[in-house]
Amino acid sequence: MFRIISVLLVSLFMVSGCISTETSAVHQISAREANAIRLNQLDLVNAVRAQAGVPPLTLSAELTAAALTHARDIAVQKRAWNFGSDRSAPQTRAERAGFTGLITGEDVAETFMSNIEIFQAWAADSRSRQAMIDARATHMGFGWFQEANGKLWWVMDIGASVTPLEVAMAE
């Protein structure tokens, strides 16, 4: 009997040693990192554009605001798609954020991947890549929402800025 109890206790100690008591910390993107991530994404997209022979994009505060708003919205919806909870389209959200122009593409993703990994996935997708290299595009916005568990909801909006036309009036 003593032998059985001893074997059970030793087994219990061995098994308890296999159970991890550490919790792995989830990296939360800090406000300090946010600008560097956006600029990195812009550089990655512009490298693809350079290979395609089209001019580089400029980071847009308005498109970034639209992307941030949509990222939070799709996180609440638990669905990575191009429609807002109010059924708004990318063009409508960009206009609400103050962008004057045409949205030429919007990419969304729900993932634990970094911006570099999600860029690689988008660059490998023909529709996403086409939006990146659209010669009409002039601006880009990039935003995300991160859940407590580390899941990221990424949104990249690409658009063509339209400058107001001056109309000559005959006197």
CNS distance restraints for C-alpha pairs under 8 A (distance, minus, plus):
assign (resid   1 and name CA) (resid   5 and name CA) 6.37 0.50 0.50
assign (resid   2 and name CA) (resid   6 and name CA) 6.10 0.50 0.50
assign (resid   3 and name CA) (resid   7 and name CA) 6.18 0.50 0.50
assign (resid   4 and name CA) (resid   8 and name CA) 6.17 0.50 0.50
assign (resid   5 and name CA) (resid   9 and name CA) 6.14 0.50 0.50
assign (resid   6 and name CA) (resid  10 and name CA) 6.15 0.50 0.50
assign (resid   7 and name CA) (resid  11 and name CA) 6.04 0.50 0.50
assign (resid   8 and name CA) (resid  12 and name CA) 6.04 0.50 0.50
assign (resid   9 and name CA) (resid  13 and name CA) 6.24 0.50 0.50
assign (resid  10 and name CA) (resid  14 and name CA) 6.19 0.50 0.50
assign (resid  11 and name CA) (resid  15 and name CA) 6.13 0.50 0.50
assign (resid  12 and name CA) (resid  16 and name CA) 6.02 0.50 0.50
assign (resid  13 and name CA) (resid  17 and name CA) 6.24 0.50 0.50
assign (resid  14 and name CA) (resid  18 and name CA) 6.83 0.50 0.50
assign (resid  15 and name CA) (resid  19 and name CA) 6.90 0.50 0.50
assign (resid  26 and name CA) (resid 148 and name CA) 7.85 0.50 0.50
assign (resid  26 and name CA) (resid 149 and name CA) 6.58 0.50 0.50
assign (resid  26 and name CA) (resid 150 and name CA) 5.74 0.50 0.50
assign (resid  27 and name CA) (resid 150 and name CA) 6.67 0.50 0.50
assign (resid  28 and name CA) (resid 146 and name CA) 7.29 0.50 0.50
assign (resid  28 and name CA) (resid 148 and name CA) 7.73 0.50 0.50
assign (resid  28 and name CA) (resid 150 and name CA) 6.54 0.50 0.50
assign (resid  29 and name CA) (resid  33 and name CA) 6.28 0.50 0.50
assign (resid  29 and name CA) (resid  34 and name CA) 6.92 0.50 0.50
assign (resid  29 and name CA) (resid 146 and name CA) 7.68 0.50 0.50
assign (resid  30 and name CA) (resid  34 and name CA) 6.43 0.50 0.50
assign (resid  31 and name CA) (resid  35 and name CA) 7.63 0.50 0.50
assign (resid  32 and name CA) (resid  36 and name CA) 7.70 0.50 0.50
assign (resid  33 and name CA) (resid  37 and name CA) 6.18 0.50 0.50
assign (resid  34 and name CA) (resid  38 and name CA) 6.30 0.50 0.50
assign (resid  35 and name CA) (resid  39 and name CA) 6.17 0.50 0.50
assign (resid  36 and name CA) (resid  40 and name CA) 6.00 0.50 0.50
assign (resid  37 and name CA) (resid  41 and name CA) 6.17 0.50 0.50
assign (resid  37 and name CA) (resid 115 and name CA) 7.19 0.50 0.50
assign (resid  38 and name CA) (resid  42 and name CA) 6.20 0.50 0.50
assign (resid  38 and name CA) (resid 142 and name CA) 6.09 0.50 0.50
assign (resid  38 and name CA) (resid 143 and name CA) 7.70 0.50 0.50
assign (resid  39 and name CA) (resid  43 and name CA) 6.14 0.50 0.50
assign (resid  39 and name CA) (resid  59 and name CA) 7.84 0.50 0.50
assign (resid  40 and name CA) (resid  44 and name CA) 6.23 0.50 0.50
assign (resid  41 and name CA) (resid  45 and name CA) 6.19 0.50 0.50
assign (resid  41 and name CA) (resid 115 and name CA) 6.96 0.50 0.50
assign (resid  41 and name CA) (resid 116 and name CA) 7.28 0.50 0.50
assign (resid  41 and name CA) (resid 119 and name CA) 7.35 0.50 0.50
assign (resid  41 and name CA) (resid 142 and name CA) 7.67 0.50 0.50
assign (resid  42 and name CA) (resid  46 and name CA) 6.01 0.50 0.50
assign (resid  42 and name CA) (resid  57 and name CA) 7.34 0.50 0.50
assign (resid  42 and name CA) (resid  58 and name CA) 7.67 0.50 0.50
assign (resid  42 and name CA) (resid  59 and name CA) 6.94 0.50 0.50
assign (resid  42 and name CA) (resid 140 and name CA) 7.37 0.50 0.50
assign (resid  43 and name CA) (resid  47 and name CA) 6.09 0.50 0.50
assign (resid  44 and name CA) (resid  48 and name CA) 6.63 0.50 0.50
assign (resid  44 and name CA) (resid 119 and name CA) 7.57 0.50 0.50
assign (resid  45 and name CA) (resid  49 and name CA) 6.29 0.50 0.50
assign (resid  45 and name CA) (resid 132 and name CA) 6.41 0.50 0.50
assign (resid  46 and name CA) (resid  50 and name CA) 6.00 0.50 0.50
assign (resid  46 and name CA) (resid  55 and name CA) 7.92 0.50 0.50
assign (resid  46 and name CA) (resid  56 and name CA) 5.12 0.50 0.50
assign (resid  46 and name CA) (resid  57 and name CA) 6.39 0.50 0.50
assign (resid  47 and name CA) (resid  51 and name CA) 6.38 0.50 0.50
assign (resid  48 and name CA) (resid  52 and name CA) 6.38 0.50 0.50
assign (resid  48 and name CA) (resid 132 and name CA) 7.51 0.50 0.50
assign (resid  48 and name CA) (resid 133 and name CA) 7.07 0.50 0.50
assign (resid  49 and name CA) (resid  53 and name CA) 6.18 0.50 0.50
assign (resid  49 and name CA) (resid  54 and name CA) 5.32 0.50 0.50
assign (resid  49 and name CA) (resid  55 and name CA) 6.70 0.50 0.50
assign (resid  49 and name CA) (resid  56 and name CA) 6.35 0.50 0.50
assign (resid  49 and name CA) (resid 132 and name CA) 6.85 0.50 0.50
assign (resid  49 and name CA) (resid 133 and name CA) 5.14 0.50 0.50
assign (resid  50 and name CA) (resid  54 and name CA) 5.80 0.50 0.50
assign (resid  50 and name CA) (resid  55 and name CA) 6.78 0.50 0.50
assign (resid  50 and name CA) (resid  56 and name CA) 6.98 0.50 0.50
assign (resid  52 and name CA) (resid 133 and name CA) 6.65 0.50 0.50
assign (resid  54 and name CA) (resid 133 and name CA) 6.80 0.50 0.50
assign (resid  54 and name CA) (resid 134 and name CA) 7.87 0.50 0.50
assign (resid  54 and name CA) (resid 135 and name CA) 5.70 0.50 0.50
assign (resid  55 and name CA) (resid 135 and name CA) 7.29 0.50 0.50
assign (resid  55 and name CA) (resid 138 and name CA) 7.86 0.50 0.50
assign (resid  56 and name CA) (resid 138 and name CA) 7.18 0.50 0.50
assign (resid  57 and name CA) (resid 137 and name CA) 7.00 0.50 0.50
assign (resid  57 and name CA) (resid 138 and name CA) 4.83 0.50 0.50
assign (resid  57 and name CA) (resid 139 and name CA) 4.84 0.50 0.50
assign (resid  57 and name CA) (resid 140 and name CA) 6.23 0.50 0.50
assign (resid  58 and name CA) (resid 138 and name CA) 6.31 0.50 0.50
assign (resid  58 and name CA) (resid 139 and name CA) 4.70 0.50 0.50
assign (resid  58 and name CA) (resid 140 and name CA) 6.12 0.50 0.50
assign (resid  59 and name CA) (resid  64 and name CA) 7.80 0.50 0.50
assign (resid  59 and name CA) (resid 139 and name CA) 5.69 0.50 0.50
assign (resid  59 and name CA) (resid 140 and name CA) 5.03 0.50 0.50
assign (resid  59 and name CA) (resid 141 and name CA) 5.90 0.50 0.50
assign (resid  60 and name CA) (resid  64 and name CA) 6.03 0.50 0.50
assign (resid  60 and name CA) (resid 139 and name CA) 5.75 0.50 0.50
assign (resid  60 and name CA) (resid 140 and name CA) 5.62 0.50 0.50
assign (resid  60 and name CA) (resid 141 and name CA) 5.39 0.50 0.50
assign (resid  61 and name CA) (resid  65 and name CA) 6.08 0.50 0.50
assign (resid  61 and name CA) (resid 141 and name CA) 6.81 0.50 0.50
assign (resid  62 and name CA) (resid  66 and name CA) 6.29 0.50 0.50
assign (resid  62 and name CA) (resid  94 and name CA) 6.93 0.50 0.50
assign (resid  62 and name CA) (resid  97 and name CA) 5.31 0.50 0.50
assign (resid  62 and name CA) (resid  98 and name CA) 5.68 0.50 0.50
assign (resid  62 and name CA) (resid  99 and name CA) 5.38 0.50 0.50
assign (resid  62 and name CA) (resid 141 and name CA) 7.27 0.50 0.50
assign (resid  63 and name CA) (resid  67 and name CA) 6.06 0.50 0.50
assign (resid  63 and name CA) (resid  94 and name CA) 5.94 0.50 0.50
assign (resid  63 and name CA) (resid  97 and name CA) 7.03 0.50 0.50
assign (resid  63 and name CA) (resid  99 and name CA) 6.50 0.50 0.50
assign (resid  63 and name CA) (resid 139 and name CA) 7.80 0.50 0.50
assign (resid  63 and name CA) (resid 140 and name CA) 6.32 0.50 0.50
assign (resid  63 and name CA) (resid 141 and name CA) 4.24 0.50 0.50
assign (resid  63 and name CA) (resid 142 and name CA) 7.25 0.50 0.50
assign (resid  63 and name CA) (resid 157 and name CA) 6.12 0.50 0.50
assign (resid  63 and name CA) (resid 158 and name CA) 7.53 0.50 0.50
assign (resid  63 and name CA) (resid 159 and name CA) 7.95 0.50 0.50
assign (resid  64 and name CA) (resid  68 and name CA) 6.06 0.50 0.50
assign (resid  64 and name CA) (resid 140 and name CA) 7.36 0.50 0.50
assign (resid  64 and name CA) (resid 141 and name CA) 3.80 0.50 0.50
assign (resid  64 and name CA) (resid 142 and name CA) 4.98 0.50 0.50
assign (resid  64 and name CA) (resid 143 and name CA) 5.78 0.50 0.50
assign (resid  64 and name CA) (resid 156 and name CA) 7.93 0.50 0.50
assign (resid  64 and name CA) (resid 157 and name CA) 7.44 0.50 0.50
assign (resid  65 and name CA) (resid  69 and name CA) 6.17 0.50 0.50
assign (resid  65 and name CA) (resid  97 and name CA) 6.20 0.50 0.50
assign (resid  65 and name CA) (resid 141 and name CA) 7.42 0.50 0.50
assign (resid  65 and name CA) (resid 143 and name CA) 7.46 0.50 0.50
assign (resid  66 and name CA) (resid  70 and name CA) 6.13 0.50 0.50
assign (resid  66 and name CA) (resid  93 and name CA) 5.74 0.50 0.50
assign (resid  66 and name CA) (resid  94 and name CA) 5.35 0.50 0.50
assign (resid  66 and name CA) (resid  96 and name CA) 7.75 0.50 0.50
assign (resid  66 and name CA) (resid  97 and name CA) 5.61 0.50 0.50
assign (resid  66 and name CA) (resid 141 and name CA) 7.59 0.50 0.50
assign (resid  66 and name CA) (resid 157 and name CA) 7.81 0.50 0.50
assign (resid  67 and name CA) (resid  71 and name CA) 5.99 0.50 0.50
assign (resid  67 and name CA) (resid 141 and name CA) 6.26 0.50 0.50
assign (resid  67 and name CA) (resid 142 and name CA) 5.74 0.50 0.50
assign (resid  67 and name CA) (resid 143 and name CA) 4.85 0.50 0.50
assign (resid  67 and name CA) (resid 144 and name CA) 7.13 0.50 0.50
assign (resid  67 and name CA) (resid 155 and name CA) 5.27 0.50 0.50
assign (resid  67 and name CA) (resid 156 and name CA) 6.17 0.50 0.50
assign (resid  67 and name CA) (resid 157 and name CA) 6.24 0.50 0.50
assign (resid  68 and name CA) (resid  72 and name CA) 6.39 0.50 0.50
assign (resid  68 and name CA) (resid 142 and name CA) 7.26 0.50 0.50
assign (resid  68 and name CA) (resid 143 and name CA) 4.39 0.50 0.50
assign (resid  68 and name CA) (resid 144 and name CA) 5.54 0.50 0.50
assign (resid  68 and name CA) (resid 145 and name CA) 6.96 0.50 0.50
assign (resid  68 and name CA) (resid 155 and name CA) 7.22 0.50 0.50
assign (resid  69 and name CA) (resid  73 and name CA) 6.24 0.50 0.50
assign (resid  70 and name CA) (resid  74 and name CA) 6.08 0.50 0.50
assign (resid  70 and name CA) (resid  84 and name CA) 6.62 0.50 0.50
assign (resid  70 and name CA) (resid  93 and name CA) 7.87 0.50 0.50
assign (resid  70 and name CA) (resid 155 and name CA) 7.12 0.50 0.50
assign (resid  71 and name CA) (resid  75 and name CA) 6.19 0.50 0.50
assign (resid  71 and name CA) (resid 108 and name CA) 7.97 0.50 0.50
assign (resid  71 and name CA) (resid 143 and name CA) 6.63 0.50 0.50
assign (resid  71 and name CA) (resid 144 and name CA) 5.16 0.50 0.50
assign (resid  71 and name CA) (resid 145 and name CA) 5.38 0.50 0.50
assign (resid  71 and name CA) (resid 153 and name CA) 5.50 0.50 0.50
assign (resid  71 and name CA) (resid 154 and name CA) 6.05 0.50 0.50
assign (resid  71 and name CA) (resid 155 and name CA) 5.81 0.50 0.50
assign (resid  72 and name CA) (resid  76 and name CA) 6.34 0.50 0.50
assign (resid  72 and name CA) (resid 144 and name CA) 7.21 0.50 0.50
assign (resid  72 and name CA) (resid 145 and name CA) 5.32 0.50 0.50
assign (resid  72 and name CA) (resid 153 and name CA) 7.48 0.50 0.50
assign (resid  73 and name CA) (resid  77 and name CA) 6.25 0.50 0.50
assign (resid  73 and name CA) (resid  84 and name CA) 6.49 0.50 0.50
assign (resid  73 and name CA) (resid  85 and name CA) 6.63 0.50 0.50
assign (resid  74 and name CA) (resid  78 and name CA) 5.80 0.50 0.50
assign (resid  74 and name CA) (resid  79 and name CA) 5.47 0.50 0.50
assign (resid  74 and name CA) (resid  80 and name CA) 5.70 0.50 0.50
assign (resid  74 and name CA) (resid  81 and name CA) 7.01 0.50 0.50
assign (resid  74 and name CA) (resid  84 and name CA) 6.98 0.50 0.50
assign (resid  74 and name CA) (resid  85 and name CA) 7.52 0.50 0.50
assign (resid  74 and name CA) (resid 153 and name CA) 7.32 0.50 0.50
assign (resid  75 and name CA) (resid  79 and name CA) 6.67 0.50 0.50
assign (resid  75 and name CA) (resid  80 and name CA) 7.51 0.50 0.50
assign (resid  75 and name CA) (resid 145 and name CA) 7.07 0.50 0.50
assign (resid  75 and name CA) (resid 153 and name CA) 6.26 0.50 0.50
assign (resid  77 and name CA) (resid  85 and name CA) 6.93 0.50 0.50
assign (resid  79 and name CA) (resid 110 and name CA) 7.76 0.50 0.50
assign (resid  80 and name CA) (resid 108 and name CA) 5.91 0.50 0.50
assign (resid  80 and name CA) (resid 109 and name CA) 5.59 0.50 0.50
assign (resid  80 and name CA) (resid 110 and name CA) 5.80 0.50 0.50
assign (resid  80 and name CA) (resid 153 and name CA) 7.35 0.50 0.50
assign (resid  81 and name CA) (resid 108 and name CA) 6.27 0.50 0.50
assign (resid  81 and name CA) (resid 109 and name CA) 7.83 0.50 0.50
assign (resid  82 and name CA) (resid  89 and name CA) 6.60 0.50 0.50
assign (resid  82 and name CA) (resid  90 and name CA) 6.68 0.50 0.50
assign (resid  82 and name CA) (resid 106 and name CA) 7.19 0.50 0.50
assign (resid  82 and name CA) (resid 107 and name CA) 7.73 0.50 0.50
assign (resid  82 and name CA) (resid 108 and name CA) 6.99 0.50 0.50
assign (resid  83 and name CA) (resid  87 and name CA) 5.24 0.50 0.50
assign (resid  83 and name CA) (resid  88 and name CA) 5.49 0.50 0.50
assign (resid  83 and name CA) (resid  89 and name CA) 5.34 0.50 0.50
assign (resid  83 and name CA) (resid  90 and name CA) 7.21 0.50 0.50
assign (resid  84 and name CA) (resid  88 and name CA) 4.82 0.50 0.50
assign (resid  84 and name CA) (resid  89 and name CA) 6.67 0.50 0.50
assign (resid  88 and name CA) (resid  92 and name CA) 6.00 0.50 0.50
assign (resid  88 and name CA) (resid  93 and name CA) 6.59 0.50 0.50
assign (resid  89 and name CA) (resid  93 and name CA) 6.45 0.50 0.50
assign (resid  90 and name CA) (resid  94 and name CA) 6.12 0.50 0.50
assign (resid  90 and name CA) (resid 103 and name CA) 6.81 0.50 0.50
assign (resid  90 and name CA) (resid 106 and name CA) 6.91 0.50 0.50
assign (resid  90 and name CA) (resid 157 and name CA) 7.80 0.50 0.50
assign (resid  91 and name CA) (resid  95 and name CA) 6.24 0.50 0.50
assign (resid  91 and name CA) (resid 102 and name CA) 6.82 0.50 0.50
assign (resid  91 and name CA) (resid 103 and name CA) 5.50 0.50 0.50
assign (resid  92 and name CA) (resid  96 and name CA) 6.19 0.50 0.50
assign (resid  93 and name CA) (resid  97 and name CA) 6.30 0.50 0.50
assign (resid  94 and name CA) (resid  98 and name CA) 6.47 0.50 0.50
assign (resid  94 and name CA) (resid  99 and name CA) 5.34 0.50 0.50
assign (resid  94 and name CA) (resid 100 and name CA) 7.94 0.50 0.50
assign (resid  94 and name CA) (resid 103 and name CA) 7.50 0.50 0.50
assign (resid  95 and name CA) (resid  99 and name CA) 4.98 0.50 0.50
assign (resid  95 and name CA) (resid 100 and name CA) 6.37 0.50 0.50
assign (resid  95 and name CA) (resid 101 and name CA) 7.98 0.50 0.50
assign (resid  99 and name CA) (resid 161 and name CA) 7.61 0.50 0.50
assign (resid 100 and name CA) (resid 161 and name CA) 6.02 0.50 0.50
assign (resid 100 and name CA) (resid 162 and name CA) 5.97 0.50 0.50
assign (resid 100 and name CA) (resid 163 and name CA) 7.72 0.50 0.50
assign (resid 101 and name CA) (resid 159 and name CA) 6.64 0.50 0.50
assign (resid 101 and name CA) (resid 160 and name CA) 5.43 0.50 0.50
assign (resid 101 and name CA) (resid 161 and name CA) 4.27 0.50 0.50
assign (resid 101 and name CA) (resid 162 and name CA) 4.57 0.50 0.50
assign (resid 101 and name CA) (resid 163 and name CA) 7.87 0.50 0.50
assign (resid 102 and name CA) (resid 159 and name CA) 5.41 0.50 0.50
assign (resid 102 and name CA) (resid 160 and name CA) 5.14 0.50 0.50
assign (resid 102 and name CA) (resid 161 and name CA) 6.54 0.50 0.50
assign (resid 102 and name CA) (resid 162 and name CA) 7.34 0.50 0.50
assign (resid 103 and name CA) (resid 157 and name CA) 7.19 0.50 0.50
assign (resid 103 and name CA) (resid 158 and name CA) 5.93 0.50 0.50
assign (resid 103 and name CA) (resid 159 and name CA) 4.11 0.50 0.50
assign (resid 103 and name CA) (resid 160 and name CA) 6.35 0.50 0.50
assign (resid 104 and name CA) (resid 131 and name CA) 6.28 0.50 0.50
assign (resid 104 and name CA) (resid 134 and name CA) 7.37 0.50 0.50
assign (resid 104 and name CA) (resid 136 and name CA) 7.82 0.50 0.50
assign (resid 104 and name CA) (resid 137 and name CA) 6.59 0.50 0.50
assign (resid 104 and name CA) (resid 158 and name CA) 5.69 0.50 0.50
assign (resid 104 and name CA) (resid 159 and name CA) 4.93 0.50 0.50
assign (resid 104 and name CA) (resid 160 and name CA) 6.70 0.50 0.50
assign (resid 105 and name CA) (resid 128 and name CA) 7.53 0.50 0.50
assign (resid 105 and name CA) (resid 131 and name CA) 4.98 0.50 0.50
assign (resid 105 and name CA) (resid 132 and name CA) 7.57 0.50 0.50
assign (resid 105 and name CA) (resid 157 and name CA) 6.01 0.50 0.50
assign (resid 105 and name CA) (resid 158 and name CA) 5.13 0.50 0.50
assign (resid 105 and name CA) (resid 159 and name CA) 6.75 0.50 0.50
assign (resid 106 and name CA) (resid 128 and name CA) 7.85 0.50 0.50
assign (resid 106 and name CA) (resid 131 and name CA) 7.59 0.50 0.50
assign (resid 106 and name CA) (resid 155 and name CA) 7.03 0.50 0.50
assign (resid 106 and name CA) (resid 156 and name CA) 5.57 0.50 0.50
assign (resid 106 and name CA) (resid 157 and name CA) 4.51 0.50 0.50
assign (resid 106 and name CA) (resid 158 and name CA) 6.19 0.50 0.50
assign (resid 107 and name CA) (resid 122 and name CA) 7.54 0.50 0.50
assign (resid 107 and name CA) (resid 128 and name CA) 6.50 0.50 0.50
assign (resid 107 and name CA) (resid 154 and name CA) 7.90 0.50 0.50
assign (resid 107 and name CA) (resid 155 and name CA) 5.65 0.50 0.50
assign (resid 107 and name CA) (resid 156 and name CA) 5.16 0.50 0.50
assign (resid 107 and name CA) (resid 157 and name CA) 6.65 0.50 0.50
assign (resid 108 and name CA) (resid 153 and name CA) 7.24 0.50 0.50
assign (resid 108 and name CA) (resid 154 and name CA) 5.48 0.50 0.50
assign (resid 108 and name CA) (resid 155 and name CA) 4.53 0.50 0.50
assign (resid 108 and name CA) (resid 156 and name CA) 6.60 0.50 0.50
assign (resid 109 and name CA) (resid 118 and name CA) 7.63 0.50 0.50
assign (resid 109 and name CA) (resid 152 and name CA) 7.86 0.50 0.50
assign (resid 109 and name CA) (resid 153 and name CA) 5.65 0.50 0.50
assign (resid 109 and name CA) (resid 154 and name CA) 5.12 0.50 0.50
assign (resid 109 and name CA) (resid 155 and name CA) 6.73 0.50 0.50
assign (resid 110 and name CA) (resid 151 and name CA) 7.11 0.50 0.50
assign (resid 110 and name CA) (resid 152 and name CA) 5.83 0.50 0.50
assign (resid 110 and name CA) (resid 153 and name CA) 4.63 0.50 0.50
assign (resid 110 and name CA) (resid 154 and name CA) 6.53 0.50 0.50
assign (resid 111 and name CA) (resid 151 and name CA) 5.67 0.50 0.50
assign (resid 111 and name CA) (resid 152 and name CA) 5.36 0.50 0.50
assign (resid 111 and name CA) (resid 153 and name CA) 6.55 0.50 0.50
assign (resid 111 and name CA) (resid 154 and name CA) 7.99 0.50 0.50
assign (resid 112 and name CA) (resid 150 and name CA) 6.42 0.50 0.50
assign (resid 112 and name CA) (resid 151 and name CA) 4.78 0.50 0.50
assign (resid 112 and name CA) (resid 152 and name CA) 5.68 0.50 0.50
assign (resid 113 and name CA) (resid 117 and name CA) 5.72 0.50 0.50
assign (resid 113 and name CA) (resid 118 and name CA) 6.19 0.50 0.50
assign (resid 113 and name CA) (resid 152 and name CA) 7.46 0.50 0.50
assign (resid 114 and name CA) (resid 118 and name CA) 6.23 0.50 0.50
assign (resid 115 and name CA) (resid 119 and name CA) 5.91 0.50 0.50
assign (resid 115 and name CA) (resid 154 and name CA) 7.97 0.50 0.50
assign (resid 116 and name CA) (resid 120 and name CA) 6.28 0.50 0.50
assign (resid 117 and name CA) (resid 121 and name CA) 6.38 0.50 0.50
assign (resid 118 and name CA) (resid 122 and name CA) 6.15 0.50 0.50
assign (resid 119 and name CA) (resid 123 and name CA) 5.94 0.50 0.50
assign (resid 120 and name CA) (resid 124 and name CA) 6.15 0.50 0.50
assign (resid 121 and name CA) (resid 125 and name CA) 6.50 0.50 0.50
assign (resid 122 and name CA) (resid 128 and name CA) 5.35 0.50 0.50
assign (resid 122 and name CA) (resid 129 and name CA) 6.39 0.50 0.50
assign (resid 123 and name CA) (resid 128 and name CA) 6.35 0.50 0.50
assign (resid 123 and name CA) (resid 129 and name CA) 4.88 0.50 0.50
assign (resid 124 and name CA) (resid 128 and name CA) 7.84 0.50 0.50
assign (resid 124 and name CA) (resid 129 and name CA) 6.86 0.50 0.50
assign (resid 125 and name CA) (resid 129 and name CA) 5.96 0.50 0.50
assign (resid 126 and name CA) (resid 130 and name CA) 6.01 0.50 0.50
assign (resid 127 and name CA) (resid 131 and name CA) 6.42 0.50 0.50
assign (resid 128 and name CA) (resid 132 and name CA) 6.43 0.50 0.50
assign (resid 129 and name CA) (resid 133 and name CA) 6.36 0.50 0.50
assign (resid 130 and name CA) (resid 134 and name CA) 5.93 0.50 0.50
assign (resid 131 and name CA) (resid 158 and name CA) 7.18 0.50 0.50
assign (resid 132 and name CA) (resid 137 and name CA) 7.99 0.50 0.50
assign (resid 132 and name CA) (resid 158 and name CA) 7.26 0.50 0.50
assign (resid 133 and name CA) (resid 137 and name CA) 7.71 0.50 0.50
assign (resid 136 and name CA) (resid 159 and name CA) 7.92 0.50 0.50
assign (resid 136 and name CA) (resid 160 and name CA) 5.72 0.50 0.50
assign (resid 137 and name CA) (resid 158 and name CA) 6.52 0.50 0.50
assign (resid 137 and name CA) (resid 159 and name CA) 5.07 0.50 0.50
assign (resid 137 and name CA) (resid 160 and name CA) 4.21 0.50 0.50
assign (resid 137 and name CA) (resid 161 and name CA) 7.42 0.50 0.50
assign (resid 138 and name CA) (resid 158 and name CA) 7.69 0.50 0.50
assign (resid 138 and name CA) (resid 159 and name CA) 6.13 0.50 0.50
assign (resid 138 and name CA) (resid 160 and name CA) 4.87 0.50 0.50
assign (resid 138 and name CA) (resid 161 and name CA) 6.08 0.50 0.50
assign (resid 139 and name CA) (resid 158 and name CA) 5.82 0.50 0.50
assign (resid 139 and name CA) (resid 159 and name CA) 5.30 0.50 0.50
assign (resid 139 and name CA) (resid 160 and name CA) 6.20 0.50 0.50
assign (resid 139 and name CA) (resid 161 and name CA) 6.82 0.50 0.50
assign (resid 140 and name CA) (resid 156 and name CA) 7.10 0.50 0.50
assign (resid 140 and name CA) (resid 157 and name CA) 5.65 0.50 0.50
assign (resid 140 and name CA) (resid 158 and name CA) 4.45 0.50 0.50
assign (resid 140 and name CA) (resid 159 and name CA) 6.30 0.50 0.50
assign (resid 141 and name CA) (resid 156 and name CA) 5.71 0.50 0.50
assign (resid 141 and name CA) (resid 157 and name CA) 5.04 0.50 0.50
assign (resid 141 and name CA) (resid 158 and name CA) 6.42 0.50 0.50
assign (resid 142 and name CA) (resid 154 and name CA) 7.68 0.50 0.50
assign (resid 142 and name CA) (resid 155 and name CA) 5.90 0.50 0.50
assign (resid 142 and name CA) (resid 156 and name CA) 4.52 0.50 0.50
assign (resid 142 and name CA) (resid 157 and name CA) 6.39 0.50 0.50
assign (resid 143 and name CA) (resid 154 and name CA) 6.07 0.50 0.50
assign (resid 143 and name CA) (resid 155 and name CA) 5.39 0.50 0.50
assign (resid 143 and name CA) (resid 156 and name CA) 6.53 0.50 0.50
assign (resid 144 and name CA) (resid 152 and name CA) 6.51 0.50 0.50
assign (resid 144 and name CA) (resid 153 and name CA) 5.26 0.50 0.50
assign (resid 144 and name CA) (resid 154 and name CA) 4.43 0.50 0.50
assign (resid 144 and name CA) (resid 155 and name CA) 5.98 0.50 0.50
assign (resid 145 and name CA) (resid 152 and name CA) 5.75 0.50 0.50
assign (resid 145 and name CA) (resid 153 and name CA) 5.17 0.50 0.50
assign (resid 145 and name CA) (resid 154 and name CA) 6.84 0.50 0.50
assign (resid 146 and name CA) (resid 150 and name CA) 5.97 0.50 0.50
assign (resid 146 and name CA) (resid 151 and name CA) 5.67 0.50 0.50
assign (resid 146 and name CA) (resid 152 and name CA) 4.51 0.50 0.50
assign (resid 146 and name CA) (resid 153 and name CA) 6.38 0.50 0.50
assign (resid 147 and name CA) (resid 151 and name CA) 5.30 0.50 0.50
assign (resid 147 and name CA) (resid 152 and name CA) 6.48 0.50 0.50
